[in-house]
Amino acid sequence: MTSLLEVLTKSAAFLERKGVEHPRLNAELLAGHALGLPRMQLYLQFERLLPERELELIRPLIKRRSQREPLQHIIGSVDFAGVTLKTDARALIPRPETEYLVELICTEFLTQAPEQFVDLGTGSGALALALAHAWPEAKGWATDISDEALALTTENRDTLELQGRVKVLKSDWFAALPAGTKFELIVANPPYLTAAEVAETQPEVKDHEPAVALSTAEDGMDALTTIIAEAQDWLAPGGLLAMETGIAQHADLVERLNAAGFADVQSRQDLTERDRFVFARRAD
């Protein structure tokens, strides 16, 4: 029989040859998932001999990852800002950058959580569900144009038992929201990559995540400009618009927000100190 350490070593070398980033980490996470062991437990069992039935659990997962299927799709879930979300090809995998956006938004509402907020282009429901989890009294809306993404959001919402506080709605940005609704917070992580940036993404992204969630225009700006143009009609006085964006778009976005009459327009940096988010408030 083969030891667990040998399996991890050979699997990592195989993934590295296939161009997978962080191959040892991937091998450990997939082996742990297959065996039902937390990653740290693997280190205590390196000498464990694996029977064929356990090897048969690990091999197909390593093969799928070698074909550049995303790790999160294989494992089937991701931890995000205090909640665990199901992940698959129906929506973008929630990223650490977006998790940090949740932290920044919560800092803006330290003294008083919003009564009502909306997450535009919700995808897996990550932002809406994480914020609803952080604010037990708040009511949230999660909108998307994709039926598949909305089905995934609904599954995640129901698993987290947030049915009573998060409404899932098919909507092209604001279009289907009830007229006259006002939000203290509008948050969005819309498609913002340029066509050139999409072409340069890794196979995990290009081949396995919805193209429409990555980019909908050559310059990646159409969704962002639509949201900016309409957001003030839906914000309560002093309400916050918070968006994740491309790092090269900020000068243009700040100019558009100021021109649209927003107050306190800010570029906010991600954890790598790159301009990743824009925040702005309704002036009145």
Phi, psi and omega in degrees: 000159182260141179282159178301318180299319178296319178298315180296318181295313180292321179295317179297318179296320179296314180295323178297319178297333181271003176085014181283130176289147179051057187298322181293317178301316179298316180299317181294316181295320180289320177296317178299319178297315181296322185267354182071033182242135169301151184304319183295332178292333179301322183294337180273355185231026182305326184274356180300132178270130185262123175289166183303323182297328177282324175299325180290339174282325185277319189304311183295330178291317178296320179297315179299317180293325179295336177272010174071023168292136184301142178306318184294328177291322181291315179288325174096001180203165175214142173276130186216112171048044174094357177232157175254126186243137170292138179230138174201190189289358181284342183206165177299145173288128177301132184259160175301326179300318181289326174299320178292329175300320176302315180299316180296319180295316180299327176296326178291338184241037183298320186271334182208114177290151177294148174287322184214137179220165177225138175251109182272132183068053193292335179064245179281355185090010189306305184293312183300316185284322177295319179290320177296323177294321181287331184240089187299340182261352186278152173252134182235154171243141176235114184243150175199158177271344184268123177297322181294316178297319181294325176296319178294316177303315181298318177299316180294317179300315183291323177298323180275000178058046179250021183303325184282349186236350179234118177266134179255127189220132172283121184202138172276091189056246185272353197305319186262001178292146181300131181304138177088355179291138179237140183238139172284341179216131167242122180237145181207139169238074188278172172299126182221359179288146171284163178301322180295321179293321178298318181298334183265359182288161180292158179304327178303325181273306185300320189263349189229352180245152185298124182299324183292340178275349180267314184201143176233010180202159182304318183262359178072013189256349191295318180294317180299317182289326176296315180296316179299318183294330188251346192297323185297332179291342184249351180274140169290159177307129182078001182294156186255133167255124181230124184227142168273140188217176172284150186288341181264003187260358195290320180300316179295316182293318178299318178298317180293320179295317178296319180295330180280357175092015177287156177250159174052049181284128184222142163268132179241142185267154174273189184289347175263011177065035173250145179296111187238334186232151170238135177239141176204152181240148171296135190288325189255000000 
